[in-house]
Amino acid sequence: MKMIQRSLASRVFLLQFLQIMAEFGKKIPWLYQLRNLQWSSNAQYFRDRLLLHFQCSDPSDIVPYQFVSDDPSREYNGGIVYFRKTPEIFIDPVNIEILNDLQARDYHYASCLQVRDDHRIPRHGQEIMKRVINLMRIEHRSFWGVFSDSRLLNWYLRLGARLLNPAPNKDNLYLVAWD
């Protein structure tokens, strides 16, 4: 499996974003605000609106990755989106303190981690995620993310994540990091 960086202005990412919105659009508050962009067919317009929404001037501040098979057809297995600065907005004081600490230590944010349904067979999806996390650590050293479903806690811990905050909290989110 390979992890391929995609341009925000590529049609390939437009298709990936459509899948991201289908899976996470109603669950992630900052993503829900972008729901109208999912129907954009102009890749340049999409990139410009996305950057404007997150107040980014440099396209490298948001990097979509796709996990593809090693074969020449490049079958899409899943994806993740890297952010230099998090789009999350916290209200819990502990989470805000953790966020400030992560930013001071140059941790970057990863979100919309997805594995295609066909590859979610037992252990296969977890194996893909282990590879992706290793590739992300090589590419970006340290990164963090959030999730809200407590049933996923043990899964993230098995993937090598470190839990950063106590639960429950006012944001109803778990913060995890990989070093």
FISE-602324 format. One record per residue: residue in one letter; chain; x, y, z of N, C-alpha, C in turn. Coordinates in Angstrom, 2 decimals, decimal comma. Layout:
REM residues N
<r 'A'; 'A'; <X; Y; Z>; <X; Y; Z>; <X; Y; Z>>,
...
***
This chain:
REM residues 179
<r 'M'; 'A'; <0,83; -1,18; 0,00>; <0,00; 0,00; 0,00>; <0,87; 1,24; 0,00>>,
<r 'K'; 'A'; <0,40; 2,26; -0,69>; <1,11; 3,53; -0,76>; <0,21; 4,65; -0,26>>,
<r 'M'; 'A'; <0,81; 5,69; 0,27>; <0,09; 6,88; 0,66>; <0,51; 7,97; -0,32>>,
<r 'I'; 'A'; <-0,45; 8,48; -1,09>; <-0,15; 9,45; -2,13>; <-0,75; 10,80; -1,75>>,
<r 'Q'; 'A'; <0,08; 11,83; -1,81>; <-0,40; 13,18; -1,55>; <-1,16; 13,67; -2,77>>,
<r 'R'; 'A'; <-2,32; 14,28; -2,54>; <-3,14; 14,81; -3,62>; <-3,25; 16,32; -3,49>>,
<r 'S'; 'A'; <-3,50; 16,97; -4,58>; <-3,70; 18,41; -4,58>; <-5,13; 18,71; -4,15>>,
<r 'L'; 'A'; <-5,31; 19,82; -3,44>; <-6,66; 20,25; -3,08>; <-7,46; 20,59; -4,33>>,
<r 'A'; 'A'; <-6,76; 20,93; -5,41>; <-7,42; 21,33; -6,65>; <-7,49; 20,18; -7,65>>,
<r 'S'; 'A'; <-7,50; 18,96; -7,17>; <-7,57; 17,83; -8,11>; <-8,96; 17,22; -8,10>>,
<r 'R'; 'A'; <-9,36; 16,71; -9,22>; <-10,66; 16,03; -9,30>; <-10,67; 14,78; -8,43>>,
<r 'V'; 'A'; <-9,51; 14,18; -8,28>; <-9,39; 12,99; -7,44>; <-9,79; 13,33; -6,00>>,
<r 'F'; 'A'; <-9,31; 14,48; -5,50>; <-9,69; 14,86; -4,15>; <-11,16; 15,28; -4,07>>,
<r 'L'; 'A'; <-11,70; 15,87; -5,12>; <-13,13; 16,19; -5,11>; <-13,97; 14,93; -4,85>>,
<r 'L'; 'A'; <-13,59; 13,83; -5,49>; <-14,30; 12,56; -5,28>; <-14,10; 12,06; -3,85>>,
<r 'Q'; 'A'; <-12,87; 12,18; -3,35>; <-12,59; 11,77; -1,98>; <-13,40; 12,63; -1,00>>,
<r 'F'; 'A'; <-13,48; 13,93; -1,27>; <-14,21; 14,83; -0,38>; <-15,70; 14,47; -0,34>>,
<r 'L'; 'A'; <-16,24; 14,05; -1,47>; <-17,63; 13,61; -1,51>; <-17,84; 12,42; -0,56>>,
<r 'Q'; 'A'; <-16,88; 11,51; -0,54>; <-16,94; 10,36; 0,37>; <-16,76; 10,80; 1,82>>,
<r 'I'; 'A'; <-15,86; 11,74; 2,04>; <-15,64; 12,27; 3,40>; <-16,93; 12,88; 3,93>>,
<r 'M'; 'A'; <-17,59; 13,67; 3,09>; <-18,84; 14,30; 3,52>; <-19,92; 13,26; 3,80>>,
<r 'A'; 'A'; <-19,98; 12,21; 2,99>; <-20,97; 11,16; 3,21>; <-20,75; 10,47; 4,56>>,
<r 'E'; 'A'; <-19,48; 10,26; 4,91>; <-19,18; 9,54; 6,14>; <-19,16; 10,43; 7,39>>,
<r 'F'; 'A'; <-18,61; 11,63; 7,25>; <-18,38; 12,47; 8,43>; <-19,14; 13,80; 8,43>>,
<r 'G'; 'A'; <-19,77; 14,17; 7,33>; <-20,37; 15,49; 7,17>; <-21,33; 15,92; 8,26>>,
<r 'K'; 'A'; <-22,10; 14,97; 8,78>; <-23,06; 15,32; 9,83>; <-22,52; 15,10; 11,23>>,
<r 'K'; 'A'; <-21,32; 14,53; 11,34>; <-20,74; 14,21; 12,65>; <-19,72; 15,24; 13,12>>,
<r 'I'; 'A'; <-19,01; 15,86; 12,18>; <-17,93; 16,78; 12,53>; <-18,41; 18,21; 12,28>>,
<r 'P'; 'A'; <-18,56; 19,01; 13,35>; <-19,13; 20,37; 13,21>; <-18,41; 21,26; 12,18>>,
<r 'W'; 'A'; <-17,08; 21,31; 12,20>; <-16,38; 22,18; 11,26>; <-16,52; 21,69; 9,83>>,
<r 'L'; 'A'; <-16,71; 20,40; 9,65>; <-16,88; 19,83; 8,30>; <-18,30; 20,09; 7,78>>,
<r 'Y'; 'A'; <-19,26; 20,05; 8,66>; <-20,65; 20,28; 8,27>; <-20,80; 21,66; 7,61>>,
<r 'Q'; 'A'; <-20,02; 22,62; 8,06>; <-20,08; 23,97; 7,49>; <-19,67; 24,00; 6,01>>,
<r 'L'; 'A'; <-19,00; 22,94; 5,56>; <-18,51; 22,88; 4,18>; <-19,43; 22,04; 3,28>>,
<r 'R'; 'A'; <-20,62; 21,71; 3,76>; <-21,48; 20,77; 3,04>; <-21,78; 21,21; 1,61>>,
<r 'N'; 'A'; <-21,88; 22,51; 1,34>; <-22,18; 22,96; -0,02>; <-21,01; 22,73; -0,97>>,
<r 'L'; 'A'; <-19,80; 22,68; -0,45>; <-18,63; 22,45; -1,30>; <-18,58; 21,05; -1,88>>,
<r 'Q'; 'A'; <-19,25; 20,10; -1,25>; <-19,17; 18,73; -1,72>; <-19,73; 18,57; -3,13>>,
<r 'W'; 'A'; <-20,53; 19,51; -3,58>; <-21,13; 19,41; -4,92>; <-20,37; 20,25; -5,94>>,
<r 'S'; 'A'; <-19,27; 20,83; -5,54>; <-18,47; 21,62; -6,46>; <-17,85; 20,74; -7,54>>,
<r 'S'; 'A'; <-17,91; 21,19; -8,77>; <-17,28; 20,44; -9,86>; <-16,05; 21,16; -10,39>>,
<r 'N'; 'A'; <-15,81; 22,37; -9,91>; <-14,64; 23,14; -10,32>; <-13,57; 23,00; -9,24>>,
<r 'A'; 'A'; <-12,52; 22,28; -9,55>; <-11,49; 21,96; -8,55>; <-10,76; 23,21; -8,05>>,
<r 'Q'; 'A'; <-10,52; 24,18; -8,91>; <-9,84; 25,42; -8,47>; <-10,72; 26,20; -7,49>>,
<r 'Y'; 'A'; <-12,01; 26,31; -7,82>; <-12,96; 26,98; -6,94>; <-13,02; 26,26; -5,59>>,
<r 'F'; 'A'; <-13,09; 24,95; -5,63>; <-13,14; 24,15; -4,41>; <-11,92; 24,44; -3,52>>,
<r 'R'; 'A'; <-10,72; 24,38; -4,12>; <-9,49; 24,65; -3,34>; <-9,52; 26,04; -2,74>>,
<r 'D'; 'A'; <-9,89; 27,04; -3,55>; <-9,90; 28,42; -3,06>; <-10,89; 28,62; -1,92>>,
<r 'R'; 'A'; <-12,07; 28,04; -2,03>; <-13,09; 28,16; -0,98>; <-12,66; 27,44; 0,30>>,
<r 'L'; 'A'; <-12,04; 26,28; 0,14>; <-11,57; 25,51; 1,30>; <-10,49; 26,29; 2,05>>,
<r 'L'; 'A'; <-9,53; 26,82; 1,32>; <-8,46; 27,60; 1,94>; <-9,02; 28,86; 2,61>>,
<r 'L'; 'A'; <-9,95; 29,52; 1,94>; <-10,57; 30,72; 2,49>; <-11,32; 30,39; 3,79>>,
<r 'H'; 'A'; <-12,06; 29,30; 3,77>; <-12,83; 28,89; 4,96>; <-11,93; 28,69; 6,18>>,
<r 'F'; 'A'; <-10,75; 28,09; 5,96>; <-9,83; 27,82; 7,06>; <-8,79; 28,91; 7,25>>,
<r 'Q'; 'A'; <-8,95; 30,01; 6,53>; <-8,05; 31,16; 6,62>; <-6,59; 30,77; 6,37>>,
<r 'C'; 'A'; <-6,38; 29,96; 5,33>; <-5,05; 29,52; 4,94>; <-4,65; 30,23; 3,65>>,
<r 'S'; 'A'; <-3,41; 30,65; 3,59>; <-2,93; 31,27; 2,35>; <-2,09; 30,29; 1,54>>,
<r 'D'; 'A'; <-1,59; 29,28; 2,19>; <-0,71; 28,31; 1,54>; <-1,42; 26,97; 1,39>>,
<r 'P'; 'A'; <-1,56; 26,46; 0,15>; <-2,22; 25,16; -0,04>; <-1,56; 24,01; 0,72>>,
<r 'S'; 'A'; <-0,30; 24,15; 1,11>; <0,35; 23,07; 1,86>; <-0,12; 23,02; 3,33>>,
<r 'D'; 'A'; <-0,96; 23,98; 3,74>; <-1,52; 23,95; 5,09>; <-2,58; 22,87; 5,25>>,
<r 'I'; 'A'; <-3,15; 22,43; 4,12>; <-4,15; 21,35; 4,12>; <-3,73; 20,37; 3,03>>,
<r 'V'; 'A'; <-3,42; 19,15; 3,43>; <-2,93; 18,16; 2,46>; <-3,77; 16,89; 2,53>>,
<r 'P'; 'A'; <-4,48; 16,58; 1,44>; <-5,20; 15,31; 1,41>; <-4,28; 14,18; 0,97>>,
<r 'Y'; 'A'; <-4,42; 13,04; 1,61>; <-3,67; 11,85; 1,23>; <-4,67; 10,76; 0,87>>,
<r 'Q'; 'A'; <-4,27; 9,91; -0,05>; <-5,05; 8,73; -0,37>; <-4,18; 7,51; -0,18>>,
<r 'F'; 'A'; <-4,80; 6,45; 0,34>; <-4,12; 5,17; 0,48>; <-4,54; 4,35; -0,72>>,
<r 'V'; 'A'; <-3,57; 3,93; -1,48>; <-3,86; 3,18; -2,70>; <-3,07; 1,88; -2,69>>,
<r 'S'; 'A'; <-3,55; 0,92; -3,46>; <-2,86; -0,36; -3,56>; <-1,58; -0,19; -4,36>>,
<r 'D'; 'A'; <-0,71; -1,17; -4,27>; <0,56; -1,11; -4,98>; <0,43; -1,40; -6,48>>,
<r 'D'; 'A'; <-0,70; -1,92; -6,90>; <-0,84; -2,27; -8,31>; <-1,01; -1,01; -9,16>>,
<r 'P'; 'A'; <-0,74; -1,12; -10,46>; <-0,77; 0,05; -11,34>; <-2,14; 0,74; -11,44>>,
<r 'S'; 'A'; <-3,22; 0,04; -11,15>; <-4,55; 0,66; -11,24>; <-4,81; 1,61; -10,07>>,
<r 'R'; 'A'; <-4,00; 1,51; -9,02>; <-4,09; 2,39; -7,87>; <-5,48; 2,38; -7,22>>,
<r 'E'; 'A'; <-5,92; 1,23; -6,81>; <-7,21; 1,10; -6,16>; <-7,23; 1,93; -4,88>>,
<r 'Y'; 'A'; <-8,28; 2,73; -4,72>; <-8,44; 3,60; -3,56>; <-8,88; 2,77; -2,35>>,
<r 'N'; 'A'; <-8,07; 2,78; -1,29>; <-8,37; 2,02; -0,07>; <-8,90; 2,91; 1,05>>,
<r 'G'; 'A'; <-8,55; 4,18; 1,03>; <-8,98; 5,09; 2,09>; <-8,25; 6,41; 1,98>>,
<r 'G'; 'A'; <-8,39; 7,23; 3,01>; <-7,74; 8,53; 2,96>; <-7,67; 9,19; 4,33>>,
<r 'I'; 'A'; <-6,93; 10,29; 4,36>; <-6,79; 11,10; 5,57>; <-6,45; 12,51; 5,10>>,
<r 'V'; 'A'; <-6,82; 13,50; 5,90>; <-6,51; 14,89; 5,56>; <-5,65; 15,47; 6,67>>,
<r 'Y'; 'A'; <-4,53; 16,06; 6,27>; <-3,56; 16,67; 7,19>; <-3,80; 18,17; 7,22>>,
<r 'F'; 'A'; <-3,77; 18,75; 8,41>; <-3,90; 20,20; 8,60>; <-2,70; 20,69; 9,41>>,
<r 'R'; 'A'; <-2,10; 21,75; 8,95>; <-1,01; 22,35; 9,74>; <-1,59; 22,92; 11,04>>,
<r 'K'; 'A'; <-2,80; 23,46; 10,97>; <-3,48; 24,02; 12,13>; <-4,88; 23,40; 12,22>>,
<r 'T'; 'A'; <-5,31; 23,03; 13,39>; <-6,59; 22,34; 13,54>; <-7,79; 23,22; 13,23>>,
<r 'P'; 'A'; <-8,81; 22,65; 12,59>; <-10,07; 23,38; 12,42>; <-11,01; 23,20; 13,63>>,
<r 'E'; 'A'; <-10,62; 22,36; 14,59>; <-11,45; 22,10; 15,77>; <-11,53; 23,34; 16,66>>,
<r 'I'; 'A'; <-12,69; 23,57; 17,23>; <-12,88; 24,66; 18,20>; <-13,38; 24,01; 19,49>>,
<r 'F'; 'A'; <-12,60; 24,17; 20,55>; <-12,93; 23,54; 21,83>; <-13,55; 24,55; 22,79>>,
<r 'I'; 'A'; <-14,39; 24,03; 23,69>; <-14,93; 24,87; 24,76>; <-14,44; 24,40; 26,13>>,
<r 'D'; 'A'; <-14,01; 23,14; 26,20>; <-13,53; 22,59; 27,47>; <-12,14; 23,17; 27,77>>,
<r 'P'; 'A'; <-11,94; 23,77; 28,95>; <-10,65; 24,39; 29,28>; <-9,47; 23,40; 29,22>>,
<r 'V'; 'A'; <-9,69; 22,16; 29,61>; <-8,60; 21,17; 29,56>; <-8,21; 20,91; 28,10>>,
<r 'N'; 'A'; <-9,19; 20,79; 27,23>; <-8,90; 20,56; 25,82>; <-8,20; 21,76; 25,18>>,
<r 'I'; 'A'; <-8,60; 22,96; 25,57>; <-7,95; 24,17; 25,06>; <-6,48; 24,20; 25,49>>,
<r 'E'; 'A'; <-6,24; 23,84; 26,73>; <-4,86; 23,79; 27,24>; <-4,04; 22,74; 26,48>>,
<r 'I'; 'A'; <-4,63; 21,59; 26,24>; <-3,94; 20,53; 25,48>; <-3,64; 21,01; 24,06>>,
<r 'L'; 'A'; <-4,62; 21,66; 23,43>; <-4,43; 22,20; 22,09>; <-3,26; 23,18; 22,05>>,
<r 'N'; 'A'; <-3,21; 24,10; 22,99>; <-2,11; 25,07; 23,04>; <-0,76; 24,39; 23,21>>,
<r 'D'; 'A'; <-0,73; 23,35; 24,04>; <0,51; 22,60; 24,24>; <0,92; 21,88; 22,95>>,
<r 'L'; 'A'; <-0,04; 21,26; 22,27>; <0,27; 20,56; 21,01>; <0,80; 21,52; 19,95>>,
<r 'Q'; 'A'; <0,17; 22,69; 19,85>; <0,62; 23,68; 18,87>; <2,02; 24,18; 19,21>>,
<r 'A'; 'A'; <2,30; 24,38; 20,50>; <3,62; 24,85; 20,91>; <4,70; 23,81; 20,59>>,
<r 'R'; 'A'; <4,31; 22,52; 20,61>; <5,27; 21,45; 20,32>; <5,23; 21,02; 18,86>>,
<r 'D'; 'A'; <4,56; 21,80; 18,02>; <4,51; 21,61; 16,56>; <3,85; 20,30; 16,12>>,
<r 'Y'; 'A'; <2,84; 19,88; 16,87>; <2,03; 18,74; 16,43>; <1,06; 19,27; 15,39>>,
<r 'H'; 'A'; <0,81; 18,48; 14,38>; <-0,16; 18,85; 13,36>; <-1,38; 17,96; 13,49>>,
<r 'Y'; 'A'; <-2,44; 18,33; 12,82>; <-3,74; 17,69; 12,99>; <-4,07; 16,80; 11,79>>,
<r 'A'; 'A'; <-4,63; 15,65; 12,06>; <-5,09; 14,75; 10,99>; <-6,56; 14,43; 11,25>>,
<r 'S'; 'A'; <-7,33; 14,39; 10,19>; <-8,76; 14,15; 10,35>; <-9,31; 13,37; 9,17>>,
<r 'C'; 'A'; <-10,56; 12,98; 9,29>; <-11,30; 12,28; 8,23>; <-10,58; 11,01; 7,81>>,
<r 'L'; 'A'; <-10,10; 10,30; 8,79>; <-9,43; 9,03; 8,57>; <-10,48; 8,02; 8,13>>,
<r 'Q'; 'A'; <-10,33; 7,50; 6,93>; <-11,34; 6,57; 6,45>; <-10,73; 5,40; 5,70>>,
<r 'V'; 'A'; <-11,41; 4,27; 5,82>; <-11,05; 3,07; 5,10>; <-12,29; 2,67; 4,32>>,
<r 'R'; 'A'; <-12,13; 2,44; 3,04>; <-13,27; 2,05; 2,21>; <-13,98; 0,84; 2,79>>,
<r 'D'; 'A'; <-15,30; 0,81; 2,68>; <-16,10; -0,28; 3,25>; <-15,60; -1,65; 2,85>>,
<r 'D'; 'A'; <-15,19; -1,83; 1,59>; <-14,71; -3,15; 1,11>; <-13,51; -3,64; 1,90>>,
<r 'H'; 'A'; <-12,75; -2,71; 2,49>; <-11,51; -3,07; 3,19>; <-11,69; -3,11; 4,70>>,
<r 'R'; 'A'; <-12,91; -3,03; 5,18>; <-13,16; -3,05; 6,62>; <-13,39; -4,46; 7,15>>,
<r 'I'; 'A'; <-12,97; -5,44; 6,41>; <-13,10; -6,81; 6,89>; <-12,21; -6,97; 8,12>>,
<r 'P'; 'A'; <-12,53; -7,92; 9,00>; <-11,77; -8,03; 10,25>; <-10,25; -8,02; 10,04>>,
<r 'R'; 'A'; <-9,62; -7,18; 10,81>; <-8,16; -7,01; 10,85>; <-7,58; -6,28; 9,64>>,
<r 'H'; 'A'; <-8,24; -6,33; 8,48>; <-7,69; -5,69; 7,30>; <-7,69; -4,16; 7,44>>,
<r 'G'; 'A'; <-8,83; -3,60; 7,89>; <-8,91; -2,16; 8,09>; <-7,90; -1,69; 9,12>>,
<r 'Q'; 'A'; <-7,73; -2,47; 10,19>; <-6,76; -2,12; 11,22>; <-5,34; -2,17; 10,66>>,
<r 'E'; 'A'; <-5,06; -3,13; 9,82>; <-3,73; -3,24; 9,21>; <-3,45; -2,04; 8,30>>,
<r 'I'; 'A'; <-4,47; -1,63; 7,54>; <-4,31; -0,44; 6,70>; <-4,02; 0,77; 7,57>>,
<r 'M'; 'A'; <-4,76; 0,93; 8,68>; <-4,56; 2,09; 9,54>; <-3,18; 2,09; 10,19>>,
<r 'K'; 'A'; <-2,67; 0,93; 10,57>; <-1,31; 0,87; 11,14>; <-0,29; 1,37; 10,12>>,
<r 'R'; 'A'; <-0,44; 0,94; 8,89>; <0,48; 1,39; 7,84>; <0,38; 2,90; 7,63>>,
<r 'V'; 'A'; <-0,85; 3,39; 7,59>; <-1,07; 4,82; 7,38>; <-0,45; 5,63; 8,51>>,
<r 'I'; 'A'; <-0,66; 5,21; 9,73>; <-0,11; 5,94; 10,87>; <1,41; 5,95; 10,80>>,
<r 'N'; 'A'; <2,02; 4,83; 10,45>; <3,48; 4,80; 10,29>; <3,94; 5,75; 9,19>>,
<r 'L'; 'A'; <3,21; 5,79; 8,07>; <3,57; 6,70; 6,98>; <3,38; 8,16; 7,40>>,
<r 'M'; 'A'; <2,32; 8,44; 8,14>; <2,10; 9,81; 8,62>; <3,19; 10,24; 9,60>>,
<r 'R'; 'A'; <3,65; 9,31; 10,43>; <4,72; 9,65; 11,37>; <6,03; 9,92; 10,64>>,
<r 'I'; 'A'; <6,26; 9,20; 9,57>; <7,46; 9,45; 8,77>; <7,36; 10,82; 8,11>>,
<r 'E'; 'A'; <6,20; 11,10; 7,55>; <5,98; 12,34; 6,81>; <5,88; 13,57; 7,70>>,
<r 'H'; 'A'; <5,21; 13,44; 8,85>; <4,91; 14,62; 9,68>; <5,37; 14,49; 11,14>>,
<r 'R'; 'A'; <6,12; 13,49; 11,46>; <6,68; 13,26; 12,79>; <5,61; 13,04; 13,85>>,
<r 'S'; 'A'; <4,96; 14,09; 14,31>; <3,96; 13,98; 15,37>; <2,65; 14,59; 14,89>>,
<r 'F'; 'A'; <1,56; 13,90; 15,17>; <0,27; 14,44; 14,80>; <-0,79; 13,98; 15,80>>,
<r 'W'; 'A'; <-1,94; 14,61; 15,75>; <-3,01; 14,31; 16,68>; <-4,35; 14,38; 15,97>>,
<r 'G'; 'A'; <-5,38; 13,89; 16,64>; <-6,72; 13,92; 16,09>; <-7,74; 13,76; 17,20>>,
<r 'V'; 'A'; <-9,00; 13,76; 16,82>; <-10,08; 13,61; 17,78>; <-11,08; 12,56; 17,29>>,
<r 'F'; 'A'; <-11,85; 12,03; 18,22>; <-12,98; 11,19; 17,88>; <-13,99; 11,30; 19,01>>,
<r 'S'; 'A'; <-15,24; 10,96; 18,72>; <-16,28; 11,13; 19,73>; <-16,90; 9,82; 20,21>>,
<r 'D'; 'A'; <-16,71; 8,76; 19,49>; <-17,34; 7,48; 19,82>; <-16,45; 6,72; 20,80>>,
<r 'S'; 'A'; <-16,91; 6,58; 22,05>; <-16,10; 5,92; 23,08>; <-15,76; 4,48; 22,72>>,
<r 'R'; 'A'; <-16,57; 3,85; 21,86>; <-16,29; 2,47; 21,46>; <-15,01; 2,36; 20,63>>,
<r 'L'; 'A'; <-14,51; 3,50; 20,13>; <-13,29; 3,48; 19,31>; <-12,02; 3,67; 20,14>>,
<r 'L'; 'A'; <-12,16; 3,97; 21,41>; <-10,99; 4,25; 22,25>; <-9,97; 3,12; 22,22>>,
<r 'N'; 'A'; <-10,38; 1,91; 22,50>; <-9,43; 0,79; 22,51>; <-8,81; 0,56; 21,14>>,
<r 'W'; 'A'; <-9,59; 0,79; 20,08>; <-9,06; 0,63; 18,72>; <-7,92; 1,62; 18,47>>,
<r 'Y'; 'A'; <-8,13; 2,89; 18,85>; <-7,07; 3,90; 18,68>; <-5,85; 3,57; 19,54>>,
<r 'L'; 'A'; <-6,08; 3,10; 20,75>; <-4,95; 2,75; 21,61>; <-4,16; 1,59; 21,03>>,
<r 'R'; 'A'; <-4,85; 0,61; 20,43>; <-4,15; -0,51; 19,77>; <-3,34; -0,03; 18,56>>,
<r 'L'; 'A'; <-3,75; 1,10; 17,98>; <-3,02; 1,66; 16,85>; <-1,86; 2,54; 17,31>>,
<r 'G'; 'A'; <-1,60; 2,56; 18,61>; <-0,44; 3,29; 19,12>; <-0,72; 4,71; 19,55>>,
<r 'A'; 'A'; <-1,99; 5,10; 19,59>; <-2,33; 6,46; 20,01>; <-2,15; 6,61; 21,52>>,
<r 'R'; 'A'; <-1,90; 7,81; 21,90>; <-1,82; 8,17; 23,32>; <-3,01; 9,06; 23,63>>,
<r 'L'; 'A'; <-3,82; 8,68; 24,63>; <-4,97; 9,47; 25,02>; <-4,50; 10,71; 25,77>>,
<r 'L'; 'A'; <-4,99; 11,89; 25,37>; <-4,50; 13,14; 25,93>; <-5,43; 13,78; 26,96>>,
<r 'N'; 'A'; <-6,72; 13,45; 26,89>; <-7,66; 14,15; 27,76>; <-8,57; 13,18; 28,50>>,
<r 'P'; 'A'; <-9,09; 13,66; 29,62>; <-10,03; 12,81; 30,37>; <-11,42; 12,86; 29,73>>,
<r 'A'; 'A'; <-12,16; 11,82; 29,95>; <-13,54; 11,80; 29,47>; <-14,42; 11,61; 30,69>>,
<r 'P'; 'A'; <-15,60; 12,11; 30,73>; <-16,20; 12,97; 29,72>; <-15,67; 14,40; 29,84>>,
<r 'N'; 'A'; <-15,87; 15,17; 28,78>; <-15,49; 16,58; 28,80>; <-16,55; 17,39; 28,05>>,
<r 'K'; 'A'; <-16,48; 18,69; 28,15>; <-17,53; 19,55; 27,58>; <-17,62; 19,45; 26,06>>,
<r 'D'; 'A'; <-16,55; 19,03; 25,41>; <-16,56; 18,91; 23,94>; <-17,05; 17,54; 23,48>>,
<r 'N'; 'A'; <-17,17; 16,61; 24,41>; <-17,55; 15,23; 24,06>; <-16,60; 14,63; 23,02>>,
<r 'L'; 'A'; <-15,33; 14,92; 23,17>; <-14,32; 14,44; 22,24>; <-13,14; 13,82; 22,99>>,
<r 'Y'; 'A'; <-12,58; 12,81; 22,39>; <-11,32; 12,25; 22,87>; <-10,22; 12,82; 22,01>>,
<r 'L'; 'A'; <-9,15; 13,29; 22,63>; <-7,98; 13,76; 21,89>; <-6,91; 12,71; 21,99>>,
<r 'V'; 'A'; <-6,33; 12,33; 20,84>; <-5,27; 11,33; 20,81>; <-4,11; 11,84; 19,97>>,
<r 'A'; 'A'; <-2,92; 11,34; 20,27>; <-1,73; 11,78; 19,53>; <-0,83; 10,60; 19,26>>,
<r 'W'; 'A'; <-0,06; 10,75; 18,19>; <0,98; 9,79; 17,85>; <2,29; 10,55; 17,81>>,
<r 'D'; 'A'; <3,30; 10,04; 18,52>; <4,61; 10,70; 18,60>; <5,62; 9,93; 17,78>>,
***
